[in-house]
């Protein structure tokens, strides 16, 4: 709770300087793009407040790691056009890492929403991973992640073998979005030019249009719920867009998923977990259960659902 109070205080203070002076202008637009400098690169700027509410609740928010990346992204279209190639993979463990029981239901839910099958991480090679990143319109990876403070190029994702930032820099991508649902995957270090070096920078420089990663250690329960909402929103908007021959704004999908997550209460949270339990129960039969140790995932889902009864919801 102390960390939460400290973060709330920082959000209020930074909003005073970054948002309030431009509030009238910001209200006129649907989107806000931040190109932060220094340590604001690793701050959740979408949480800054406009009219007393988090900015993400009212606007699509982009956080770009550098001006050079912004120039590159400016040339691309911010719309996901279907049909599309979608790749989802996960590793619930890792070398010396604890198990992530909610990763299984998360991936099964994504595959169900997006009508795809999970990639088998046990047979994954670096070449195959690069091929996935180079050919997929959406690439989602759930696993453990680590930050190496001595060098941002050594930051790592624990997929099959540890994948470092410096190795990922060799890949090219055409993806509309790449999601690393992993601890610290959105962090990096600031160089002398105030650019941030890390997975986000490398993914966007490699050609990816958008990136989602963790700025701190990820709560896999919360991540599962948020990703469930995010991909459900993409799937629903794809159907609507197909009828109108238009594209889907991924930033808009993310904003709506965050809105739904923000306003969860006991009933809606329990309903989502019940959906996940239903999906997970049929995951093996439908071929959407990822490889890994998920023996107790159903137990953890049931326990999570019951725990919501004990929370003091706002």
Helices and strands as residue ranges (DSSP letters): H 2-18, G 20-22, H 23-26, E 31-34, G 38-42, G 45-47, E 49-50, E 53-54, G 55-57, E 60-63, H 67-74, E 86-90, H 101-114, E 118-119, G 121-123, H 126-135, E 138-142, E 144-146, G 152-154, E 156-158, E 162-164, H 165-168, E 177-181, E 188-190, E 196-198, H 199-205, E 211-212, H 220-244, H 250-262, H 266-281, H 283-286, H 297-307, G 308-310
